[in-house]
């Protein structure tokens, strides 16, 4: 993780961006380790399965899934293949366009998601969220929303 010696280091937009991304990468690596050690999936794969599960029995088109998780449609296709081979997801190819392919969660995927959520909850319980306080957490969330709205 990058080190920043004082507040003025973070005032430069490039430094702030690097700090945010370094922090996110570190947190994602922690979640990856916990999930891969017990269920053999990454946090990114967890997110894919979670978004697909939230779509219900109708499934979710690949392009909508890509938008939901911030990946390209081709990256989603590559990420879905191993999950499908492991029996966590099913995909049905669109008649006219591969982007219309639907991804649906299977019974095995539902079990995976349940286990993974427990693992993530354990990991998240170890973060100092309570120490941050509601007001600071609210401000932080607002800043993230402002940054995300620029996409």
C-alpha angles and dihedrals in degrees: 000000000000118000123226116190100198144005094262089063088064096049092076107089093227092052092047091051092048091049093050092047093044091051092047091048092051092050092047091051090053091051091044091054094049094046097041093048092055108022104016096238135110127236089252090055089048090054091051093050091045094052092046091049091051089057089066128210094331091067127213131273113245092240092054089048090052091053092047095054100032098247133121118259091249091051089052090051090052092046094049096054098075091041089053092047089052090053098247096116141023124210127199116198118236116246096233106016135028088220087066091060110129122224118203131182119242130212088264090051091051090053091047091050093050092050093044092051090055091050092049092047089055091050093046091050087064093059118096094241093133091054092056094064130220097272095051092043090051091051091048091050091050091052091050090050090052091051092046092049089065091068 
